[in-house]
Amino acid sequence: MASRPPSKLSRYLLRPLWRLLWRSLLAALLLLTLIVLGLKVINPPVWSWLVWRELTSPAGYPEEYSHQWVDLEQIPVSMQLAVVASEDQRFPLHNGIDLEAVQQAVSEAMDGKGLRGASTLTQQTAKNLFLWPGRDWVRKGMEAPLALMLEGILGKRRILELYLNIVEFAPGVYGVGAASEYWYQRPAERLTVDQSARLAAILPNPWLYVAQPPTDYVRQRADWIQQQMRQLGNGWVTSIE
Protein backbone atom coordinates (compact mmCIF):
# COMPACT_ATOMS: atom_id res chain seq x y z
CA MET A 1 0.00 0.00 0.00
CA ALA A 2 1.53 3.29 -1.11
CA SER A 3 1.99 5.95 1.53
CA ARG A 4 0.20 9.21 1.09
CA PRO A 5 2.32 12.25 0.20
CA PRO A 6 2.52 14.90 2.89
CA SER A 7 -0.31 17.36 2.81
CA LYS A 8 0.14 20.99 1.92
CA LEU A 9 -0.46 21.87 5.57
CA SER A 10 2.30 19.49 6.71
CA ARG A 11 4.74 20.95 4.21
CA TYR A 12 3.75 24.45 5.29
CA LEU A 13 4.46 23.62 8.95
CA LEU A 14 7.68 21.68 8.34
CA ARG A 15 9.33 24.26 6.12
CA PRO A 16 9.83 26.90 8.87
CA LEU A 17 10.93 24.20 11.32
CA TRP A 18 13.67 23.03 8.94
CA ARG A 19 14.64 26.64 8.30
CA LEU A 20 14.89 27.27 12.05
CA LEU A 21 16.94 24.11 12.53
CA TRP A 22 19.46 25.02 9.83
CA ARG A 23 19.75 28.58 11.09
CA SER A 24 20.35 27.31 14.62
CA LEU A 25 23.05 24.91 13.40
CA LEU A 26 24.75 27.65 11.39
CA ALA A 27 24.61 30.02 14.37
CA ALA A 28 26.13 27.36 16.64
CA LEU A 29 28.88 26.66 14.10
CA LEU A 30 29.64 30.37 13.77
CA LEU A 31 29.80 30.79 17.55
CA LEU A 32 32.08 27.77 17.90
CA THR A 33 34.35 29.09 15.15
CA LEU A 34 34.60 32.46 16.88
CA ILE A 35 35.48 30.76 20.18
CA VAL A 36 38.23 28.70 18.53
CA LEU A 37 39.56 31.81 16.78
CA GLY A 38 39.69 33.50 20.17
CA LEU A 39 41.75 30.61 21.54
CA LYS A 40 44.59 31.63 19.22
CA VAL A 41 45.37 34.54 21.53
CA ILE A 42 43.25 34.03 24.67
CA ASN A 43 44.11 31.44 27.30
CA PRO A 44 40.83 29.79 28.33
CA PRO A 45 39.78 30.73 31.88
CA VAL A 46 37.39 27.77 31.96
CA TRP A 47 36.81 24.64 29.88
CA SER A 48 34.23 21.88 29.63
CA TRP A 49 36.11 19.18 31.55
CA LEU A 50 36.63 21.52 34.51
CA VAL A 51 32.96 22.54 34.48
CA TRP A 52 31.83 18.90 34.51
CA ARG A 53 34.12 18.10 37.42
CA GLU A 54 32.87 21.13 39.34
CA LEU A 55 29.21 20.31 38.70
CA THR A 56 29.37 16.60 39.44
CA SER A 57 32.07 16.77 42.17
CA PRO A 58 33.04 13.07 42.14
CA ALA A 59 34.37 11.46 45.30
CA GLY A 60 37.91 12.62 45.95
CA TYR A 61 37.53 15.92 44.13
CA PRO A 62 38.93 18.77 46.26
CA GLU A 63 36.83 21.75 47.32
CA GLU A 64 39.05 24.04 45.24
CA TYR A 65 40.83 23.10 42.04
CA SER A 66 44.42 24.09 41.18
CA HIS A 67 45.48 25.65 37.89
CA GLN A 68 48.39 27.78 36.76
CA TRP A 69 48.91 28.72 33.11
CA VAL A 70 52.42 28.23 31.72
CA ASP A 71 53.32 29.41 28.22
CA LEU A 72 54.73 26.72 25.96
CA GLU A 73 58.10 28.51 25.84
CA GLN A 74 58.42 28.00 29.62
CA ILE A 75 57.46 24.32 29.52
CA PRO A 76 60.57 22.13 29.15
CA VAL A 77 60.89 20.35 25.83
CA SER A 78 61.12 17.12 27.82
CA MET A 79 57.58 17.66 29.13
CA GLN A 80 56.26 18.45 25.66
CA LEU A 81 57.97 15.39 24.20
CA ALA A 82 56.86 13.15 27.08
CA VAL A 83 53.15 13.65 26.42
CA VAL A 84 53.63 13.19 22.69
CA ALA A 85 55.66 10.01 23.25
CA SER A 86 53.05 8.73 25.70
CA GLU A 87 49.76 9.81 24.16
CA ASP A 88 50.21 10.45 20.42
CA GLN A 89 53.56 9.76 18.77
CA ARG A 90 52.20 10.68 15.33
CA PHE A 91 51.06 14.10 16.56
CA PRO A 92 53.31 16.06 14.13
CA LEU A 93 52.10 13.99 11.17
CA HIS A 94 48.30 13.85 11.27
CA ASN A 95 45.67 16.54 10.70
CA GLY A 96 43.88 15.95 14.00
CA ILE A 97 42.66 12.43 13.28
CA ASP A 98 45.16 9.58 13.01
CA LEU A 99 43.50 7.38 10.40
CA GLU A 100 46.29 4.82 10.70
CA ALA A 101 45.65 4.41 14.43
CA VAL A 102 41.88 4.24 13.85
CA GLN A 103 42.29 1.50 11.24
CA GLN A 104 44.57 -0.47 13.56
CA ALA A 105 42.12 -0.13 16.48
CA VAL A 106 39.22 -1.32 14.31
CA SER A 107 41.30 -4.23 12.99
CA GLU A 108 42.24 -5.29 16.52
CA ALA A 109 38.59 -5.05 17.62
CA MET A 110 37.50 -7.25 14.70
CA ASP A 111 40.17 -9.78 15.74
CA GLY A 112 38.59 -9.97 19.18
CA LYS A 113 41.27 -7.99 21.00
CA GLY A 114 38.82 -5.42 22.34
CA LEU A 115 38.19 -1.83 21.28
CA ARG A 116 40.96 0.49 22.39
CA GLY A 117 41.08 4.26 22.13
CA ALA A 118 42.69 5.92 19.12
CA SER A 119 42.23 9.56 20.12
CA THR A 120 44.95 12.00 19.14
CA LEU A 121 46.23 14.79 21.36
CA THR A 122 44.09 17.13 19.26
CA GLN A 123 40.97 15.08 19.91
CA GLN A 124 41.76 14.94 23.62
CA THR A 125 42.20 18.72 23.64
CA ALA A 126 38.85 19.15 21.87
CA LYS A 127 37.21 16.84 24.43
CA ASN A 128 38.68 18.72 27.39
CA LEU A 129 37.74 22.10 25.93
CA PHE A 130 34.21 21.48 24.67
CA LEU A 131 32.80 18.02 25.49
CA TRP A 132 32.01 15.77 28.44
CA PRO A 133 33.45 12.70 30.20
CA GLY A 134 32.49 9.26 28.98
CA ARG A 135 33.01 6.99 26.00
CA ASP A 136 29.68 7.29 24.20
CA TRP A 137 29.62 7.39 20.41
CA VAL A 138 27.94 10.81 20.30
CA ARG A 139 30.91 12.40 22.03
CA LYS A 140 33.38 10.45 19.90
CA GLY A 141 31.54 11.58 16.79
CA MET A 142 31.80 15.23 17.84
CA GLU A 143 35.51 14.93 18.62
CA ALA A 144 36.49 14.43 14.99
CA PRO A 145 35.12 17.66 13.43
CA LEU A 146 36.25 19.65 16.47
CA ALA A 147 39.77 18.23 16.10
CA LEU A 148 39.85 19.20 12.42
CA MET A 149 38.72 22.71 13.33
CA LEU A 150 41.40 23.07 16.04
CA GLU A 151 44.10 21.91 13.64
CA GLY A 152 42.93 24.22 10.87
CA ILE A 153 42.67 27.33 13.04
CA LEU A 154 45.14 26.92 15.90
CA GLY A 155 48.01 24.78 14.63
CA LYS A 156 50.05 22.16 16.44
CA ARG A 157 52.03 24.31 18.87
CA ARG A 158 48.97 26.08 20.25
CA ILE A 159 47.10 22.77 20.55
CA LEU A 160 50.00 21.27 22.50
CA GLU A 161 50.12 24.37 24.72
CA LEU A 162 46.38 24.14 25.41
CA TYR A 163 46.56 20.42 26.14
CA LEU A 164 49.42 20.77 28.61
CA ASN A 165 47.60 23.58 30.43
CA ILE A 166 44.12 22.07 30.81
CA VAL A 167 44.63 18.30 31.12
CA GLU A 168 44.04 16.84 34.59
CA PHE A 169 47.15 15.47 36.35
CA ALA A 170 45.48 14.63 39.68
CA PRO A 171 42.00 15.14 41.18
CA GLY A 172 41.37 18.86 40.73
CA VAL A 173 44.91 19.59 39.49
CA TYR A 174 44.86 21.01 35.96
CA GLY A 175 47.79 21.77 33.73
CA VAL A 176 51.49 21.15 34.01
CA GLY A 177 52.08 24.28 36.10
CA ALA A 178 49.84 23.16 38.95
CA ALA A 179 50.90 19.51 38.51
CA SER A 180 54.60 20.33 38.90
CA GLU A 181 53.92 22.18 42.15
CA TYR A 182 51.52 19.48 43.39
CA TRP A 183 53.73 16.45 42.70
CA TYR A 184 57.27 17.87 42.95
CA GLN A 185 56.98 21.25 44.75
CA ARG A 186 58.80 23.03 41.93
CA PRO A 187 57.81 25.24 38.99
CA ALA A 188 57.20 23.60 35.64
CA GLU A 189 60.28 25.31 34.16
CA ARG A 190 62.48 23.13 36.42
CA LEU A 191 60.98 19.74 35.56
CA THR A 192 63.57 17.06 34.85
CA VAL A 193 63.25 14.47 32.09
CA ASP A 194 62.29 11.76 34.57
CA GLN A 195 59.72 13.97 36.30
CA SER A 196 58.22 14.86 32.92
CA ALA A 197 57.97 11.20 31.98
CA ARG A 198 56.25 10.35 35.27
CA LEU A 199 53.69 13.12 34.76
CA ALA A 200 52.96 11.78 31.28
CA ALA A 201 52.76 8.25 32.69
CA ILE A 202 49.83 9.07 34.98
CA LEU A 203 47.69 10.78 32.31
CA PRO A 204 45.67 7.70 31.34
CA ASN A 205 44.15 7.75 34.85
CA PRO A 206 45.36 10.58 37.13
CA TRP A 207 42.78 9.54 39.73
CA LEU A 208 44.46 6.16 40.09
CA TYR A 209 48.18 6.67 39.38
CA VAL A 210 50.61 8.84 41.33
CA ALA A 211 53.74 10.51 40.01
CA GLN A 212 55.52 10.85 43.37
CA PRO A 213 56.44 8.43 44.80
CA PRO A 214 55.88 6.39 41.63
CA THR A 215 54.33 2.95 41.84
CA ASP A 216 56.01 0.07 40.04
CA TYR A 217 53.59 0.54 37.14
CA VAL A 218 54.26 4.28 36.84
CA ARG A 219 58.02 3.67 37.12
CA GLN A 220 57.94 1.08 34.34
CA ARG A 221 55.72 3.23 32.12
CA ALA A 222 57.91 6.30 32.71
CA ASP A 223 60.99 4.30 31.71
CA TRP A 224 59.22 3.21 28.52
CA ILE A 225 58.21 6.82 27.79
CA GLN A 226 61.82 7.97 28.20
CA GLN A 227 62.93 5.28 25.78
CA GLN A 228 60.38 6.54 23.24
CA MET A 229 61.53 10.12 23.84
CA ARG A 230 65.12 9.20 23.01
CA GLN A 231 64.01 7.51 19.81
CA LEU A 232 61.83 10.43 18.71
CA GLY A 233 64.30 13.17 19.67
CA ASN A 234 63.57 16.75 20.76
CA GLY A 235 63.11 17.87 17.17
CA TRP A 236 59.91 15.84 17.03
CA VAL A 237 58.18 18.63 18.99
CA THR A 238 60.45 21.67 18.54
CA SER A 239 59.94 21.62 14.77
CA ILE A 240 56.13 21.64 14.80
CA GLU A 241 54.21 24.82 13.98
C-alpha positions in Angstrom: 0.0 0.0 0.0 1.5 3.3 -1.1 2.0 5.9 1.5 0.2 9.2 1.1 2.3 12.3 0.2 2.5 14.9 2.9 -0.3 17.4 2.8 0.1 21.0 1.9 -0.5 21.9 5.6 2.3 19.5 6.7 4.7 20.9 4.2 3.7 24.4 5.3 4.5 23.6 8.9 7.7 21.7 8.3 9.3 24.3 6.1 9.8 26.9 8.9 10.9 24.2 11.3 13.7 23.0 8.9 14.6 26.6 8.3 14.9 27.3 12.1 16.9 24.1 12.5 19.5 25.0 9.8 19.8 28.6 11.1 20.3 27.3 14.6 23.0 24.9 13.4 24.7 27.7 11.4 24.6 30.0 14.4 26.1 27.4 16.6 28.9 26.7 14.1 29.6 30.4 13.8 29.8 30.8 17.6 32.1 27.8 17.9 34.4 29.1 15.1 34.6 32.5 16.9 35.5 30.8 20.2 38.2 28.7 18.5 39.6 31.8 16.8 39.7 33.5 20.2 41.8 30.6 21.5 44.6 31.6 19.2 45.4 34.5 21.5 43.2 34.0 24.7 44.1 31.4 27.3 40.8 29.8 28.3 39.8 30.7 31.9 37.4 27.8 32.0 36.8 24.6 29.9 34.2 21.9 29.6 36.1 19.2 31.6 36.6 21.5 34.5 33.0 22.5 34.5 31.8 18.9 34.5 34.1 18.1 37.4 32.9 21.1 39.3 29.2 20.3 38.7 29.4 16.6 39.4 32.1 16.8 42.2 33.0 13.1 42.1 34.4 11.5 45.3 37.9 12.6 46.0 37.5 15.9 44.1 38.9 18.8 46.3 36.8 21.7 47.3 39.1 24.0 45.2 40.8 23.1 42.0 44.4 24.1 41.2 45.5 25.6 37.9 48.4 27.8 36.8 48.9 28.7 33.1 52.4 28.2 31.7 53.3 29.4 28.2 54.7 26.7 26.0 58.1 28.5 25.8 58.4 28.0 29.6 57.5 24.3 29.5 60.6 22.1 29.2 60.9 20.3 25.8 61.1 17.1 27.8 57.6 17.7 29.1 56.3 18.4 25.7 58.0 15.4 24.2 56.9 13.2 27.1 53.1 13.7 26.4 53.6 13.2 22.7 55.7 10.0 23.2 53.0 8.7 25.7 49.8 9.8 24.2 50.2 10.4 20.4 53.6 9.8 18.8 52.2 10.7 15.3 51.1 14.1 16.6 53.3 16.1 14.1 52.1 14.0 11.2 48.3 13.9 11.3 45.7 16.5 10.7 43.9 16.0 14.0 42.7 12.4 13.3 45.2 9.6 13.0 43.5 7.4 10.4 46.3 4.8 10.7 45.7 4.4 14.4 41.9 4.2 13.8 42.3 1.5 11.2 44.6 -0.5 13.6 42.1 -0.1 16.5 39.2 -1.3 14.3 41.3 -4.2 13.0 42.2 -5.3 16.5 38.6 -5.1 17.6 37.5 -7.2 14.7 40.2 -9.8 15.7 38.6 -10.0 19.2 41.3 -8.0 21.0 38.8 -5.4 22.3 38.2 -1.8 21.3 41.0 0.5 22.4 41.1 4.3 22.1 42.7 5.9 19.1 42.2 9.6 20.1 44.9 12.0 19.1 46.2 14.8 21.4 44.1 17.1 19.3 41.0 15.1 19.9 41.8 14.9 23.6 42.2 18.7 23.6 38.8 19.1 21.9 37.2 16.8 24.4 38.7 18.7 27.4 37.7 22.1 25.9 34.2 21.5 24.7 32.8 18.0 25.5 32.0 15.8 28.4 33.4 12.7 30.2 32.5 9.3 29.0 33.0 7.0 26.0 29.7 7.3 24.2 29.6 7.4 20.4 27.9 10.8 20.3 30.9 12.4 22.0 33.4 10.4 19.9 31.5 11.6 16.8 31.8 15.2 17.8 35.5 14.9 18.6 36.5 14.4 15.0 35.1 17.7 13.4 36.2 19.6 16.5 39.8 18.2 16.1 39.8 19.2 12.4 38.7 22.7 13.3 41.4 23.1 16.0 44.1 21.9 13.6 42.9 24.2 10.9 42.7 27.3 13.0 45.1 26.9 15.9 48.0 24.8 14.6 50.0 22.2 16.4 52.0 24.3 18.9 49.0 26.1 20.3 47.1 22.8 20.6 50.0 21.3 22.5 50.1 24.4 24.7 46.4 24.1 25.4 46.6 20.4 26.1 49.4 20.8 28.6 47.6 23.6 30.4 44.1 22.1 30.8 44.6 18.3 31.1 44.0 16.8 34.6 47.1 15.5 36.3 45.5 14.6 39.7 42.0 15.1 41.2 41.4 18.9 40.7 44.9 19.6 39.5 44.9 21.0 36.0 47.8 21.8 33.7 51.5 21.1 34.0 52.1 24.3 36.1 49.8 23.2 38.9 50.9 19.5 38.5 54.6 20.3 38.9 53.9 22.2 42.1 51.5 19.5 43.4 53.7 16.5 42.7 57.3 17.9 43.0 57.0 21.3 44.8 58.8 23.0 41.9 57.8 25.2 39.0 57.2 23.6 35.6 60.3 25.3 34.2 62.5 23.1 36.4 61.0 19.7 35.6 63.6 17.1 34.9 63.3 14.5 32.1 62.3 11.8 34.6 59.7 14.0 36.3 58.2 14.9 32.9 58.0 11.2 32.0 56.3 10.4 35.3 53.7 13.1 34.8 53.0 11.8 31.3 52.8 8.2 32.7 49.8 9.1 35.0 47.7 10.8 32.3 45.7 7.7 31.3 44.1 7.8 34.8 45.4 10.6 37.1 42.8 9.5 39.7 44.5 6.2 40.1 48.2 6.7 39.4 50.6 8.8 41.3 53.7 10.5 40.0 55.5 10.9 43.4 56.4 8.4 44.8 55.9 6.4 41.6 54.3 2.9 41.8 56.0 0.1 40.0 53.6 0.5 37.1 54.3 4.3 36.8 58.0 3.7 37.1 57.9 1.1 34.3 55.7 3.2 32.1 57.9 6.3 32.7 61.0 4.3 31.7 59.2 3.2 28.5 58.2 6.8 27.8 61.8 8.0 28.2 62.9 5.3 25.8 60.4 6.5 23.2 61.5 10.1 23.8 65.1 9.2 23.0 64.0 7.5 19.8 61.8 10.4 18.7 64.3 13.2 19.7 63.6 16.7 20.8 63.1 17.9 17.2 59.9 15.8 17.0 58.2 18.6 19.0 60.4 21.7 18.5 59.9 21.6 14.8 56.1 21.6 14.8 54.2 24.8 14.0 
